[in-house]
Amino acid sequence: MVIRDLDELLANLSARQRPGRWCVVSGPPVPDGIEAAATVIEEEGITSVIRLEDADRLGVAVEFVGAWLTLEVHSALDAVGLTAAVATALADAGIPANVIAGFHHDHVLVPHDDADRAIAAIDALRAAAAPTE
């Protein structure tokens, strides 16, 4: 079910960590044999999110090693406020967030060592939004 209402989105929010360590690289398209889990085409080059071991195989300098969190709520593409609420909760916990919007879910890259704290901050956001009886 696609959700547009922010209160409902937050009340149903959870995060699941995708296995692996992820990094963001910029340059030409990644070569065959390397999976780009996300790609953004920018004027300066192509930004790809790839596994850390693939970046190592390519010999690419890595500035950020992230955990990939998938927000387990199917937000409508025109829903307002979910990204801001999650980013604010993570910022309040001192955790950087790089958000990728997918068709079915939003995804957040956070520093790998902060994954558990990030999930706890998202869980706390859900708990604060849950209706009280």
N, CA, C and O atoms as a printed pandas DataFrame, in Angstrom:
     atom_number atom_name residue_name chain_id  residue_number  x_coord  y_coord  z_coord
0              1         N          MET        A               1    0.845   -1.188    0.000
1              2        CA          MET        A               1    0.000    0.000    0.000
2              3         C          MET        A               1    0.885    1.244    0.000
3              4         O          MET        A               1    1.803    1.358    0.813
4              5         N          VAL        A               2    0.614    2.159   -0.895
5              6        CA          VAL        A               2    1.352    3.412   -0.975
6              7         C          VAL        A               2    0.766    4.394    0.031
7              8         O          VAL        A               2   -0.450    4.568    0.106
8              9         N          ILE        A               3    1.638    5.032    0.801
9             10        CA          ILE        A               3    1.202    5.955    1.853
10            11         C          ILE        A               3    1.686    7.363    1.521
11            12         O          ILE        A               3    2.838    7.558    1.134
12            13         N          ARG        A               4    0.799    8.335    1.674
13            14        CA          ARG        A               4    1.137    9.741    1.456
14            15         C          ARG        A               4    1.184   10.539    2.755
15            16         O          ARG        A               4    1.984   11.466    2.884
16            17         N          ASP        A               5    0.347   10.194    3.704
17            18        CA          ASP        A               5    0.220   10.952    4.949
18            19         C          ASP        A               5    1.473   10.775    5.814
19            20         O          ASP        A               5    1.872    9.648    6.107
20            21         N          LEU        A               6    2.092   11.886    6.219
21            22        CA          LEU        A               6    3.337   11.822    6.976
22            23         C          LEU        A               6    3.167   11.094    8.302
23            24         O          LEU        A               6    4.012   10.275    8.662
24            25         N          ASP        A               7    2.098   11.373    9.033
25            26        CA          ASP        A               7    1.902   10.699   10.318
26            27         C          ASP        A               7    1.810    9.186   10.131
27            28         O          ASP        A               7    2.370    8.423   10.918
28            29         N          GLU        A               8    1.109    8.759    9.093
29            30        CA          GLU        A               8    0.991    7.329    8.821
30            31         C          GLU        A               8    2.318    6.739    8.358
31            32         O          GLU        A               8    2.675    5.621    8.731
32            33         N          LEU        A               9    3.042    7.496    7.545
33            34        CA          LEU        A               9    4.367    7.034    7.114
34            35         C          LEU        A               9    5.279    6.799    8.313
35            36         O          LEU        A               9    5.921    5.754    8.424
36            37         N          LEU        A              10    5.328    7.778    9.204
37            38        CA          LEU        A              10    6.212    7.674   10.364
38            39         C          LEU        A              10    5.778    6.557   11.304
39            40         O          LEU        A              10    6.621    5.854   11.862
40            41         N          ALA        A              11    4.473    6.386   11.485
41            42        CA          ALA        A              11    3.968    5.342   12.379
42            43         C          ALA        A              11    4.266    3.943   11.839
43            44         O          ALA        A              11    4.300    2.983   12.609
44            45         N          ASN        A              12    4.482    3.814   10.532
45            46        CA          ASN        A              12    4.759    2.516    9.910
46            47         C          ASN        A              12    6.217    2.353    9.488
47            48         O          ASN        A              12    6.563    1.387    8.808
48            49         N          LEU        A              13    7.059    3.281    9.884
49            50        CA          LEU        A              13    8.438    3.322    9.447
50            51         C          LEU        A              13    9.295    2.285   10.165
51            52         O          LEU        A              13    9.172    2.101   11.377
52            53         N          SER        A              14   10.147    1.620    9.428
53            54        CA          SER        A              14   11.217    0.805    9.996
54            55         C          SER        A              14   12.353    0.800    8.987
55            56         O          SER        A              14   12.169    1.176    7.829
56            57         N          ALA        A              15   13.516    0.375    9.428
57            58        CA          ALA        A              15   14.673    0.331    8.532
58            59         C          ALA        A              15   15.299   -1.051    8.578
59            60         O          ALA        A              15   15.405   -1.676    9.633
60            61         N          ARG        A              16   15.709   -1.506    7.409
61            62        CA          ARG        A              16   16.390   -2.794    7.289
62            63         C          ARG        A              16   17.747   -2.524    6.649
63            64         O          ARG        A              16   17.841   -1.799    5.658
64            65         N          GLN        A              17   18.789   -3.105    7.215
65            66        CA          GLN        A              17   20.126   -2.922    6.659
66            67         C          GLN        A              17   20.392   -3.939    5.562
67            68         O          GLN        A              17   20.258   -5.145    5.768
68            69         N          ARG        A              18   20.763   -3.445    4.412
69            70        CA          ARG        A              18   21.167   -4.310    3.295
70            71         C          ARG        A              18   22.575   -4.817    3.609
71            72         O          ARG        A              18   23.424   -4.043    4.053
72            73         N          PRO        A              19   22.828   -6.093    3.387
73            74        CA          PRO        A              19   24.167   -6.620    3.691
74            75         C          PRO        A              19   25.261   -5.906    2.899
75            76         O          PRO        A              19   25.036   -5.434    1.784
76            77         N          GLY        A              20   26.418   -5.839    3.486
77            78        CA          GLY        A              20   27.592   -5.314    2.815
78            79         C          GLY        A              20   27.993   -3.930    3.276
79            80         O          GLY        A              20   27.317   -3.281    4.075
80            81         N          ARG        A              21   29.115   -3.511    2.739
81            82        CA          ARG        A              21   29.647   -2.160    2.949
82            83         C          ARG        A              21   29.586   -1.483    1.589
83            84         O          ARG        A              21   29.989   -2.057    0.578
84            85         N          TRP        A              22   29.078   -0.262    1.576
85            86        CA          TRP        A              22   28.801    0.442    0.329
86            87         C          TRP        A              22   29.601    1.726    0.257
87            88         O          TRP        A              22   29.898    2.341    1.281
88            89         N          CYS        A              23   29.947    2.125   -0.943
89            90        CA          CYS        A              23   30.637    3.404   -1.118
90            91         C          CYS        A              23   30.093    4.109   -2.358
91            92         O          CYS        A              23   29.491    3.496   -3.240
92            93         N          VAL        A              24   30.323    5.390   -2.390
93            94        CA          VAL        A              24   29.867    6.238   -3.486
94            95         C          VAL        A              24   31.105    6.634   -4.281
95            96         O          VAL        A              24   32.058    7.185   -3.731
96            97         N          VAL        A              25   31.080    6.347   -5.580
97            98        CA          VAL        A              25   32.209    6.676   -6.435
98            99         C          VAL        A              25   31.715    7.521   -7.603
99           100         O          VAL        A              25   30.534    7.501   -7.948
100          101         N          SER        A              26   32.636    8.258   -8.200
101          102        CA          SER        A              26   32.289    9.107   -9.328
102          103         C          SER        A              26   33.273    8.864  -10.458
103          104         O          SER        A              26   34.472    8.696  -10.233
104          105         N          GLY        A              27   32.752    8.848  -11.667
105          106        CA          GLY        A              27   33.616    8.658  -12.826
106          107         C          GLY        A              27   32.822    8.115  -13.987
107          108         O          GLY        A              27   31.627    8.382  -14.109
108          109         N          PRO        A              28   33.483    7.347  -14.847
109          110        CA          PRO        A              28   32.772    6.733  -15.968
110          111         C          PRO        A              28   31.876    5.612  -15.452
111          112         O          PRO        A              28   31.954    5.261  -14.275
112          113         N          PRO        A              29   31.033    5.048  -16.298
113          114        CA          PRO        A              29   30.208    3.909  -15.858
114          115         C          PRO        A              29   31.083    2.791  -15.293
115          116         O          PRO        A              29   32.200    2.572  -15.763
116          117         N          VAL        A              30   30.576    2.090  -14.289
117          118        CA          VAL        A              30   31.359    0.984  -13.737
118          119         C          VAL        A              30   31.469   -0.105  -14.802
119          120         O          VAL        A              30   30.538   -0.311  -15.580
120          121         N          PRO        A              31   32.592   -0.792  -14.837
121          122        CA          PRO        A              31   32.794   -1.799  -15.891
122          123         C          PRO        A              31   31.946   -3.047  -15.666
123          124         O          PRO        A              31   31.400   -3.258  -14.583
124          125         N          ASP        A              32   31.848   -3.862  -16.703
125          126        CA          ASP        A              32   31.160   -5.150  -16.593
126          127         C          ASP        A              32   31.750   -5.934  -15.426
127          128         O          ASP        A              32   32.953   -5.892  -15.166
128          129         N          GLY        A              33   30.876   -6.645  -14.736
129          130        CA          GLY        A              33   31.310   -7.438  -13.597
130          131         C          GLY        A              33   31.210   -6.699  -12.272
131          132         O          GLY        A              33   31.382   -7.295  -11.208
132          133         N          ILE        A              34   30.933   -5.404  -12.337
133          134        CA          ILE        A              34   30.737   -4.595  -11.129
134          135         C          ILE        A              34   29.295   -4.127  -11.137
135          136         O          ILE        A              34   28.840   -3.514  -12.103
136          137         N          GLU        A              35   28.576   -4.416  -10.060
137          138        CA          GLU        A              35   27.179   -3.993   -9.979
138          139         C          GLU        A              35   27.081   -2.602   -9.361
139          140         O          GLU        A              35   27.559   -2.373   -8.249
140          141         N          ALA        A              36   26.467   -1.688  -10.080
141          142        CA          ALA        A              36   26.125   -0.387   -9.508
142          143         C          ALA        A              36   24.715   -0.526   -8.951
143          144         O          ALA        A              36   23.753   -0.656   -9.707
144          145         N          ALA        A              37   24.595   -0.497   -7.629
145          146        CA          ALA        A              37   23.291   -0.659   -6.988
146          147         C          ALA        A              37   22.434    0.589   -7.153
147          148         O          ALA        A              37   21.208    0.524   -7.057
148          149         N          ALA        A              38   23.073    1.710   -7.398
149          150        CA          ALA        A              38   22.373    2.963   -7.696
150          151         C          ALA        A              38   23.298    3.807   -8.558
151          152         O          ALA        A              38   24.519    3.770   -8.406
152          153         N          THR        A              39   22.699    4.566   -9.465
153          154        CA          THR        A              39   23.472    5.412  -10.367
154          155         C          THR        A              39   22.751    6.742  -10.540
155          156         O          THR        A              39   21.532    6.791  -10.707
156          157         N          VAL        A              40   23.526    7.813  -10.498
157          158        CA          VAL        A              40   23.005    9.148  -10.768
158          159         C          VAL        A              40   23.923    9.786  -11.805
159          160         O          VAL        A              40   25.140    9.832  -11.627
160          161         N          ILE        A              41   23.331   10.275  -12.881
161          162        CA          ILE        A              41   24.118   10.920  -13.922
162          163         C          ILE        A              41   24.124   12.420  -13.643
163          164         O          ILE        A              41   23.079   13.070  -13.623
164          165         N          GLU        A              42   25.326   12.952  -13.428
165          166        CA          GLU        A              42   25.501   14.365  -13.135
166          167         C          GLU        A              42   26.368   14.985  -14.227
167          168         O          GLU        A              42   27.027   14.274  -14.984
168          169         N          GLU        A              43   26.362   16.304  -14.301
169          170        CA          GLU        A              43   27.191   16.984  -15.293
170          171         C          GLU        A              43   28.667   16.652  -15.108
171          172         O          GLU        A              43   29.415   16.564  -16.082
172          173         N          GLU        A              44   29.087   16.466  -13.853
173          174        CA          GLU        A              44   30.503   16.237  -13.576
174          175         C          GLU        A              44   30.942   14.792  -13.800
175          176         O          GLU        A              44   32.138   14.509  -13.869
176          177         N          GLY        A              45   29.999   13.897  -13.911
177          178        CA          GLY        A              45   30.332   12.489  -14.079
178          179         C          GLY        A              45   29.194   11.620  -13.595
179          180         O          GLY        A              45   28.120   12.111  -13.246
180          181         N          ILE        A              46   29.438   10.332  -13.578
181          182        CA          ILE        A              46   28.431    9.376  -13.137
182          183         C          ILE        A              46   28.745    8.968  -11.707
183          184         O          ILE        A              46   29.849    8.514  -11.408
184          185         N          THR        A              47   27.766    9.133  -10.827
185          186        CA          THR        A              47   27.897    8.708   -9.441
186          187         C          THR        A              47   27.271    7.331   -9.326
187          188         O          THR        A              47   26.134    7.112   -9.745
188          189         N          SER        A              48   28.034    6.402   -8.750
189          190        CA          SER        A              48   27.539    5.039   -8.562
190          191         C          SER        A              48   27.735    4.613   -7.119
191          192         O          SER        A              48   28.722    4.971   -6.477
192          193         N          VAL        A              49   26.780    3.844   -6.621
193          194        CA          VAL        A              49   26.926    3.223   -5.303
194          195         C          VAL        A              49   27.280    1.764   -5.563
195          196         O          VAL        A              49   26.516    1.016   -6.174
196          197         N          ILE        A              50   28.463    1.381   -5.079
197          198        CA          ILE        A              50   28.955    0.023   -5.303
198          199         C          ILE        A              50   29.453   -0.557   -3.982
199          200         O          ILE        A              50   29.671    0.168   -3.011
200          201         N          ARG        A              51   29.627   -1.862   -3.965
201          202        CA          ARG        A              51   30.172   -2.518   -2.774
202          203         C          ARG        A              51   31.635   -2.117   -2.594
203          204         O          ARG        A              51   32.356   -1.883   -3.563
204          205         N          LEU        A              52   32.053   -2.044   -1.337
205          206        CA          LEU        A              52   33.420   -1.650   -1.016
206          207         C          LEU        A              52   34.433   -2.574   -1.686
207          208         O          LEU        A              52   35.450   -2.109   -2.199
208          209         N          GLU        A              53   34.161   -3.887   -1.685
209          210        CA          GLU        A              53   35.124   -4.805   -2.295
210          211         C          GLU        A              53   35.271   -4.556   -3.803
211          212         O          GLU        A              53   36.339   -4.786   -4.369
212          213         N          ASP        A              54   34.200   -4.088   -4.447
213          214        CA          ASP        A              54   34.292   -3.748   -5.867
214          215         C          ASP        A              54   35.112   -2.481   -6.069
215          216         O          ASP        A              54   35.881   -2.387   -7.025
216          217         N          ALA        A              55   34.957   -1.513   -5.184
217          218        CA          ALA        A              55   35.774   -0.296   -5.266
218          219         C          ALA        A              55   37.247   -0.655   -5.086
219          220         O          ALA        A              55   38.114   -0.112   -5.771
220          221         N          ASP        A              56   37.524   -1.574   -4.160
221          222        CA          ASP        A              56   38.901   -2.017   -3.951
222          223         C          ASP        A              56   39.447   -2.695   -5.208
223          224         O          ASP        A              56   40.591   -2.459   -5.596
224          225         N          ARG        A              57   38.619   -3.547   -5.851
225          226        CA          ARG        A              57   39.040   -4.230   -7.088
226          227         C          ARG        A              57   39.336   -3.233   -8.198
227          228         O          ARG        A              57   40.234   -3.450   -9.012
228          229         N          LEU        A              58   38.580   -2.140   -8.231
229          230        CA          LEU        A              58   38.777   -1.114   -9.258
230          231         C          LEU        A              58   39.926   -0.172   -8.924
231          232         O          LEU        A              58   40.388    0.583   -9.780
232          233         N          GLY        A              59   40.385   -0.218   -7.679
233          234        CA          GLY        A              59   41.441    0.692   -7.267
234          235         C          GLY        A              59   40.959    2.116   -7.115
235          236         O          GLY        A              59   41.728    3.062   -7.288
236          237         N          VAL        A              60   39.685    2.272   -6.791
237          238        CA          VAL        A              60   39.082    3.600   -6.659
238          239         C          VAL        A              60   39.271    4.106   -5.227
239          240         O          VAL        A              60   39.092    3.359   -4.265
240          241         N          ALA        A              61   39.633    5.371   -5.103
241          242        CA          ALA        A              61   39.749    5.980   -3.777
242          243         C          ALA        A              61   38.362    6.072   -3.147
243          244         O          ALA        A              61   37.410    6.521   -3.784
244          245         N          VAL        A              62   38.258    5.646   -1.904
245          246        CA          VAL        A              62   36.979    5.638   -1.198
246          247         C          VAL        A              62   37.034    6.648   -0.055
247          248         O          VAL        A              62   37.909    6.596    0.809
248          249         N          GLU        A              63   36.071    7.566   -0.081
249          250        CA          GLU        A              63   36.000    8.590    0.964
250          251         C          GLU        A              63   34.971    8.257    2.036
251          252         O          GLU        A              63   35.017    8.802    3.139
252          253         N          PHE        A              64   34.040    7.359    1.711
253          254        CA          PHE        A              64   32.915    7.088    2.616
254          255         C          PHE        A              64   32.558    5.613    2.507
255          256         O          PHE        A              64   32.296    5.111    1.414
256          257         N          VAL        A              65   32.549    4.922    3.638
257          258        CA          VAL        A              65   32.093    3.525    3.686
258          259         C          VAL        A              65   30.785    3.516    4.453
259          260         O          VAL        A              65   30.735    3.863    5.633
260          261         N          GLY        A              66   29.733    3.114    3.765
261          262        CA          GLY        A              66   28.408    3.232    4.357
262          263         C          GLY        A              66   27.695    1.923    4.552
263          264         O          GLY        A              66   28.018    0.900    3.949
264          265         N          ALA        A              67   26.707    1.998    5.425
265          266        CA          ALA        A              67   25.697    0.954    5.559
266          267         C          ALA        A              67   24.505    1.436    4.761
267          268         O          ALA        A              67   24.173    2.621    4.784
268          269         N          TRP        A              68   23.858    0.515    4.053
269          270        CA          TRP        A              68   22.704    0.844    3.225
270          271         C          TRP        A              68   21.465    0.461    4.008
271          272         O          TRP        A              68   21.237   -0.720    4.273
272          273         N          LEU        A              69   20.660    1.451    4.382
273          274        CA          LEU        A              69   19.408    1.210    5.095
274          275         C          LEU        A              69   18.241    1.426    4.139
275          276         O          LEU        A              69   18.168    2.451    3.460
276          277         N          THR        A              70   17.346    0.473    4.091
277          278        CA          THR        A              70   16.125    0.611    3.306
278          279         C          THR        A              70   14.995    0.957    4.259
279          280         O          THR        A              70   14.762    0.249    5.239
280          281         N          LEU        A              71   14.293    2.048    3.973
281          282        CA          LEU        A              71   13.142    2.419    4.791
282          283         C          LEU        A              71   11.977    1.535    4.367
283          284         O          LEU        A              71   11.515    1.599    3.228
284          285         N          GLU        A              72   11.521    0.728    5.276
285          286        CA          GLU        A              72   10.510   -0.297    4.984
286          287         C          GLU        A              72    9.101    0.267    5.100
287          288         O          GLU        A              72    8.275   -0.245    5.856
288          289         N          VAL        A              73    8.843    1.307    4.358
289          290        CA          VAL        A              73    7.498    1.849    4.228
290          291         C          VAL        A              73    7.381    2.298    2.783
291          292         O          VAL        A              73    8.299    2.917    2.244
292          293         N          HIS        A              74    6.256    1.988    2.154
293          294        CA          HIS        A              74    6.102    2.312    0.731
294          295         C          HIS        A              74    5.507    3.707    0.622
295          296         O          HIS        A              74    4.289    3.883    0.576
296          297         N          SER        A              75    6.389    4.685    0.581
297          298        CA          SER        A              75    5.937    6.073    0.505
298          299         C          SER        A              75    5.629    6.443   -0.939
299          300         O          SER        A              75    6.313    6.020   -1.870
300          301         N          ALA        A              76    4.594    7.233   -1.097
301          302        CA          ALA        A              76    4.252    7.757   -2.416
302          303         C          ALA        A              76    5.362    8.707   -2.859
303          304         O          ALA        A              76    5.988    9.370   -2.032
304          305         N          LEU        A              77    5.596    8.766   -4.142
305          306        CA          LEU        A              77    6.634    9.654   -4.651
306          307         C          LEU        A              77    6.319   11.120   -4.376
307          308         O          LEU        A              77    7.227   11.949   -4.322
308          309         N          ASP        A              78    5.031   11.449   -4.201
309          310        CA          ASP        A              78    4.658   12.829   -3.902
310          311         C          ASP        A              78    4.344   13.056   -2.425
311          312         O          ASP        A              78    3.751   14.072   -2.063
312          313         N          ALA        A              79    4.739   12.112   -1.574
313          314        CA          ALA        A              79    4.560   12.300   -0.130
314          315         C          ALA        A              79    5.510   13.391    0.349
315          316         O          ALA        A              79    6.621   13.534   -0.162
316          317         N          VAL        A              80    5.062   14.148    1.324
317          318        CA          VAL        A              80    5.844   15.281    1.813
318          319         C          VAL        A              80    6.302   15.031    3.243
319          320         O          VAL        A              80    5.487   14.726    4.114
320          321         N          GLY        A              81    7.613   15.159    3.486
321          322        CA          GLY        A              81    8.126   15.200    4.840
322          323         C          GLY        A              81    8.894   13.998    5.332
323          324         O          GLY        A              81    9.605   14.110    6.331
324          325         N          LEU        A              82    8.787   12.842    4.676
325          326        CA          LEU        A              82    9.473   11.654    5.188
326          327         C          LEU        A              82   10.989   11.828    5.171
327          328         O          LEU        A              82   11.658   11.564    6.170
328          329         N          THR        A              83   11.518   12.265    4.059
329          330        CA          THR        A              83   12.971   12.442    3.964
330          331         C          THR        A              83   13.454   13.443    5.004
331          332         O          THR        A              83   14.474   13.220    5.656
332          333         N          ALA        A              84   12.732   14.534    5.159
333          334        CA          ALA        A              84   13.123   15.551    6.135
334          335         C          ALA        A              84   13.076   15.001    7.559
335          336         O          ALA        A              84   13.969   15.275    8.361
336          337         N          ALA        A              85   12.042   14.232    7.872
337          338        CA          ALA        A              85   11.908   13.685    9.226
338          339         C          ALA        A              85   13.035   12.701    9.534
339          340         O          ALA        A              85   13.617   12.737   10.618
340          341         N          VAL        A              86   13.338   11.827    8.581
341          342        CA          VAL        A              86   14.412   10.856    8.798
342          343         C          VAL        A              86   15.762   11.565    8.887
343          344         O          VAL        A              86   16.563   11.274    9.775
344          345         N          ALA        A              87   16.009   12.491    7.971
345          346        CA          ALA        A              87   17.280   13.216    7.993
346          347         C          ALA        A              87   17.449   14.004    9.288
347          348         O          ALA        A              87   18.550   14.070    9.835
348          349         N          THR        A              88   16.370   14.598    9.779
349          350        CA          THR        A              88   16.435   15.350   11.030
350          351         C          THR        A              88   16.714   14.429   12.208
351          352         O          THR        A              88   17.527   14.759   13.072
352          353         N          ALA        A              89   16.049   13.274   12.253
353          354        CA          ALA        A              89   16.293   12.318   13.338
354          355         C          ALA        A              89   17.746   11.849   13.332
355          356         O          ALA        A              89   18.366   11.727   14.388
356          357         N          LEU        A              90   18.282   11.590   12.158
357          358        CA          LEU        A              90   19.677   11.162   12.070
358          359         C          LEU        A              90   20.625   12.308   12.408
359          360         O          LEU        A              90   21.629   12.097   13.087
360          361         N          ALA        A              91   20.318   13.516   11.944
361          362        CA          ALA        A              91   21.150   14.671   12.272
362          363         C          ALA        A              91   21.161   14.928   13.775
363          364         O          ALA        A              91   22.204   15.241   14.348
364          365         N          ASP        A              92   19.998   14.794   14.410
365          366        CA          ASP        A              92   19.919   14.986   15.863
366          367         C          ASP        A              92   20.780   13.965   16.603
367          368         O          ASP        A              92   21.248   14.229   17.710
368          369         N          ALA        A              93   20.989   12.789   15.985
369          370        CA          ALA        A              93   21.847   11.759   16.581
370          371         C          ALA        A              93   23.299   11.907   16.129
371          372         O          ALA        A              93   24.151   11.102   16.507
372          373         N          GLY        A              94   23.585   12.930   15.323
373          374        CA          GLY        A              94   24.940   13.170   14.850
374          375         C          GLY        A              94   25.380   12.202   13.764
375          376         O          GLY        A              94   26.569   11.915   13.630
376          377         N          ILE        A              95   24.420   11.692   12.983
377          378        CA          ILE        A              95   24.715   10.700   11.953
378          379         C          ILE        A              95   24.473   11.315   10.577
379          380         O          ILE        A              95   23.352   11.733   10.284
380          381         N          PRO        A              96   25.498   11.378    9.728
381          382        CA          PRO        A              96   25.294   11.858    8.360
382          383         C          PRO        A              96   24.388   10.914    7.583
383          384         O          PRO        A              96   24.389    9.708    7.830
384          385         N          ALA        A              97   23.621   11.454    6.651
385          386        CA          ALA        A              97   22.697   10.644    5.865
386          387         C          ALA        A              97   22.757   11.071    4.402
387          388         O          ALA        A              97   22.706   12.258    4.083
388          389         N          ASN        A              98   22.864   10.084    3.526
389          390        CA          ASN        A              98   22.806   10.309    2.084
390          391         C          ASN        A              98   21.614    9.519    1.584
391          392         O          ASN        A              98   21.614    8.289    1.637
392          393         N          VAL        A              99   20.598   10.216    1.100
393          394        CA          VAL        A              99   19.314    9.594    0.769
394          395         C          VAL        A              99   19.217    9.328   -0.733
395          396         O          VAL        A              99   19.602   10.154   -1.560
396          397         N          ILE        A             100   18.690    8.148   -1.056
397          398        CA          ILE        A             100   18.404    7.768   -2.439
398          399         C          ILE        A             100   16.921    7.406   -2.489
399          400         O          ILE        A             100   16.457    6.573   -1.710
400          401         N          ALA        A             101   16.194    8.017   -3.386
401          402        CA          ALA        A             101   14.775    7.694   -3.527
402          403         C          ALA        A             101   14.600    6.628   -4.593
403          404         O          ALA        A             101   15.066    6.777   -5.722
404          405         N          GLY        A             102   13.930    5.559   -4.225
405          406        CA          GLY        A             102   13.554    4.533   -5.184
406          407         C          GLY        A             102   12.058    4.614   -5.424
407          408         O          GLY        A             102   11.360    5.378   -4.758
408          409         N          PHE        A             103   11.575    3.847   -6.350
409          410        CA          PHE        A             103   10.145    3.856   -6.644
410          411         C          PHE        A             103    9.339    3.285   -5.483
411          412         O          PHE        A             103    8.290    3.824   -5.130
412          413         N          HIS        A             104    9.823    2.202   -4.891
413          414        CA          HIS        A             104    9.083    1.530   -3.823
414          415         C          HIS        A             104    9.501    1.961   -2.416
415          416         O          HIS        A             104    8.689    1.943   -1.491
416          417         N          HIS        A             105   10.753    2.343   -2.259
417          418        CA          HIS        A             105   11.268    2.689   -0.935
418          419         C          HIS        A             105   12.307    3.789   -1.056
419          420         O          HIS        A             105   12.878    4.019   -2.122
420          421         N          ASP        A             106   12.536    4.462    0.060
421          422        CA          ASP        A             106   13.669    5.370    0.163
422          423         C          ASP        A             106   14.798    4.597    0.837
423          424         O          ASP        A             106   14.567    3.675    1.619
424          425         N          HIS        A             107   16.016    4.996    0.514
425          426        CA          HIS        A             107   17.196    4.322    1.025
426          427         C          HIS        A             107   18.126    5.379    1.599
427          428         O          HIS        A             107   18.187    6.501    1.097
428          429         N          VAL        A             108   18.850    5.017    2.654
429          430        CA          VAL        A             108   19.733    5.960    3.312
430          431         C          VAL        A             108   21.092    5.297    3.512
431          432         O          VAL        A             108   21.189    4.202    4.066
432          433         N          LEU        A             109   22.129    5.976    3.054
433          434        CA          LEU        A             109   23.489    5.528    3.329
434          435         C          LEU        A             109   23.990    6.313    4.532
435          436         O          LEU        A             109   23.988    7.544    4.536
436          437         N          VAL        A             110   24.419    5.579    5.549
437          438        CA          VAL        A             110   24.964    6.172    6.768
438          439         C          VAL        A             110   26.344    5.570    6.982
439          440         O          VAL        A             110   26.628    4.504    6.435
440          441         N          PRO        A             111   27.211    6.211    7.756
441          442        CA          PRO        A             111   28.507    5.589    8.024
442          443         C          PRO        A             111   28.301    4.168    8.568
443          444         O          PRO        A             111   27.458    3.938    9.435
444          445         N          HIS        A             112   29.082    3.229    8.042
445          446        CA          HIS        A             112   28.878    1.822    8.381
446          447         C          HIS        A             112   28.915    1.594    9.890
447          448         O          HIS        A             112   28.118    0.820   10.421
448          449         N          ASP        A             113   29.824    2.257   10.574
449          450        CA          ASP        A             113   29.948    2.060   12.022
450          451         C          ASP        A             113   28.771    2.632   12.800
451          452         O          ASP        A             113   28.613    2.326   13.982
452          453         N          ASP        A             114   27.953    3.442   12.173
453          454        CA          ASP        A             114   26.800    4.056   12.828
454          455         C          ASP        A             114   25.476    3.386   12.470
455          456         O          ASP        A             114   24.416    3.905   12.819
456          457         N          ALA        A             115   25.513    2.255   11.786
457          458        CA          ALA        A             115   24.274    1.622   11.302
458          459         C          ALA        A             115   23.310    1.312   12.435
459          460         O          ALA        A             115   22.125    1.628   12.332
460          461         N          ASP        A             116   23.787    0.705   13.508
461          462        CA          ASP        A             116   22.887    0.349   14.615
462          463         C          ASP        A             116   22.281    1.594   15.260
463          464         O          ASP        A             116   21.095    1.607   15.592
464          465         N          ARG        A             117   23.086    2.636   15.437
465          466        CA          ARG        A             117   22.560    3.884   16.011
466          467         C          ARG        A             117   21.547    4.521   15.071
467          468         O          ARG        A             117   20.554    5.091   15.525
468          469         N          ALA        A             118   21.786    4.432   13.770
469          470        CA          ALA        A             118   20.850    5.013   12.794
470          471         C          ALA        A             118   19.519    4.274   12.836
471          472         O          ALA        A             118   18.458    4.899   12.818
472          473         N          ILE        A             119   19.571    2.958   12.890
473          474        CA          ILE        A             119   18.327    2.186   12.977
474          475         C          ILE        A             119   17.598    2.512   14.269
475          476         O          ILE        A             119   16.371    2.619   14.273
476          477         N          ALA        A             120   18.326    2.672   15.364
477          478        CA          ALA        A             120   17.695    3.045   16.641
478          479         C          ALA        A             120   17.033    4.421   16.542
479          480         O          ALA        A             120   15.947    4.621   17.085
480          481         N          ALA        A             121   17.671    5.362   15.861
481          482        CA          ALA        A             121   17.085    6.703   15.701
482          483         C          ALA        A             121   15.819    6.638   14.854
483          484         O          ALA        A             121   14.851    7.346   15.133
484          485         N          ILE        A             122   15.817    5.801   13.828
485          486        CA          ILE        A             122   14.624    5.643   12.986
486          487         C          ILE        A             122   13.519    4.948   13.775
487          488         O          ILE        A             122   12.349    5.313   13.659
488          489         N          ASP        A             123   13.883    3.948   14.576
489          490        CA          ASP        A             123   12.897    3.284   15.429
490          491         C          ASP        A             123   12.279    4.262   16.429
491          492         O          ASP        A             123   11.077    4.217   16.692
492          493         N          ALA        A             124   13.112    5.141   16.979
493          494        CA          ALA        A             124   12.614    6.142   17.926
494          495         C          ALA        A             124   11.678    7.122   17.239
495          496         O          ALA        A             124   10.698    7.568   17.836
496          497         N          LEU        A             125   11.969    7.456   16.004
497          498        CA          LEU        A             125   11.091    8.339   15.219
498          499         C          LEU        A             125    9.728    7.679   15.044
499          500         O          LEU        A             125    8.695    8.332   15.190
500          501         N          ARG        A             126    9.725    6.381   14.730
501          502        CA          ARG        A             126    8.470    5.639   14.578
502          503         C          ARG        A             126    7.720    5.617   15.912
503          504         O          ARG        A             126    6.515    5.863   15.942
504          505         N          ALA        A             127    8.405    5.333   16.994
505          506        CA          ALA        A             127    7.764    5.246   18.309
506          507         C          ALA        A             127    7.131    6.578   18.706
507          508         O          ALA        A             127    6.044    6.607   19.283
508          509         N          ALA        A             128    7.812    7.673   18.395
509          510        CA          ALA        A             128    7.265    8.990   18.725
510          511         C          ALA        A             128    6.040    9.322   17.882
511          512         O          ALA        A             128    5.182   10.095   18.309
512          513         N          ALA        A             129    5.955    8.747   16.696
513          514        CA          ALA        A             129    4.831    9.043   15.805
514          515         C          ALA        A             129    3.663    8.091   15.983
515          516         O          ALA        A             129    2.559    8.360   15.510
516          517         N          ALA        A             130    3.905    6.973   16.667
517          518        CA          ALA        A             130    2.848    5.978   16.819
518          519         C          ALA        A             130    1.681    6.560   17.609
519          520         O          ALA        A             130    1.883    7.247   18.610
520          521         N          PRO        A             131    0.467    6.285   17.158
521          522        CA          PRO        A             131   -0.696    6.813   17.870
522          523         C          PRO        A             131   -0.776    6.222   19.285
523          524         O          PRO        A             131   -0.506    5.040   19.499
524          525         N          THR        A             132   -1.145    7.053   20.214
525          526        CA          THR        A             132   -1.319    6.583   21.589
526          527         C          THR        A             132   -2.783    6.219   21.803
527          528         O          THR        A             132   -3.689    6.848   21.257
528          529         N          GLU        A             133   -2.979    5.215   22.590
529          530        CA          GLU        A             133   -4.367    4.767   22.810
530          531         C          GLU        A             133   -4.894    5.234   24.125
531          532         O          GLU        A             133   -6.041    4.948   24.468
